[in-house]
Amino acid sequence: MEEMHPEQIKAYKKMTPAERLAIAAQLWHAARALKSAYLKQQHPDWSDEKIKDTVREIFLYART
């Protein structure tokens, strides 16, 4: 894993716990959106419900 730049560390230390949690939530949502887009591209015949269920299962069991 790549180390964080010292400026990033400073910025995160200045944030409140709520701000850090908000960033984590944004990253989580972005990761799910990217996985969903990837699955839609790989499986254009899948329904939106199938994509949603598969993304949920992938994140629930931490699979790729």
Residue pairs with C-beta under 8 A, 6 or more apart in sequence:
4 12
12 20
15 23
31 59
32 55
32 59
35 55
35 58
35 59
36 51
36 52
36 55
39 46
39 51
39 54
39 55
40 46
40 51
43 50
43 51
46 54
57 63
58 64
